[in-house]
Amino acid sequence: MQPIQLVLLALGLLGSMAVFSLIQRLLAPPKEEATSLTRLAPKGLGEVNVFESVNGQGSLLERIDFFLIYSARMGPILENTHMLLGKPEKPNPLNILHIKEMCMVLAAGFAYLLTENPTLTAAGFIGGFFVPDFYFKSRISERQREIIRNFPAFVDLAALTIESGLDYMGAFERIIQSMTKKTELEVEMEKTINEVSLGYARRDALRRMSQRTGLQDVRSFVGLIIQSDELGTSLVDLLRNFSGDMRFRRLNAAEKAAAQAATKMLIPIFIFIFPTVFILVLGPMLMSLVRKGGFGF
């Protein structure tokens, strides 16, 4: 790399940071005096906003975080991703943002080293920011598949335990205690039980569980429990009907996937199998035609 190119690259980076700082100063909200009470105030349902630790007047990284969270309005997106991951301690929403920023810088540097093209470098800079989303979406999908796979059996166990005389929270706790290996569904239910023991209302804890899973079946399950509490209907009958309906829908989905398998198999057949068969069958005939001027009959 020529020295003049290094100088121009350094000047470009410094100019970009200067422009960013100017935009950040213009768009930043007025600084508020944060007392200890406001820092500890719950964001919603007893949770503290992790983004409150970001200082818009701090280091360069904190300024970038502040701009993306508040000015670019990425805070709700990061919180939703963290919620669908099950709200683990690591990564939290701020960690997810830092991972995206790191991938953005690495992708831009990799693109520049390979091509030294400013346009491709800028494209790598922008595209690298969204690369971690594919990983997080795959983790969310895997987690949801594991939850929905074990959900009908859990509902059946809950109906059986409630029928024996326990309330639904006691039934859930009994099921969790009897599990030797906890899946994602049992982990979510254990979080709900712990929240109720800490003083949350049962309805709020169940709604939070449905939000963390992001599954319609879990939301319907929570709705049935809340409806049973409000109307005084038999929860056992509702859960049994709900479990049977879930199994019926899963059976229909499996039959639909099996019916579509033959159609989907046509794509690899046309791409891989038919060309090979044509080459094996027509290859000798074409070679004979080229060499002898005929088909060799």
Buried (B, 14 or more C-beta within 10 A) or exposed (E): EEEEEEEEBEEEEEEEEEEBBEEBEEEBEEEEEEEEEEEEEEEEEEEEBBBEEBEBEEEEEBBBBBBBBBBEEBBEBBBEBBBBBBBEEEBBBBBBBBBBBEBBEEBBBEBBEEEEEEEBBEBBBEBBBEBBBEEBEEBBEEBBEBBBEBBBEBBBBBBBBBBEEBEBBBBBBBBBEEBEEEBBBBBBBBBBBEBBEEEBEBEBBBBBBBBBBBBEBBBEBBBBBBEBBEEEEEBBEBBBEBBEEBBEEBEEEEEEEEEEEEEEEEEEEEEEEEEEEEEEEEEEEEEBEEEEEEEEE
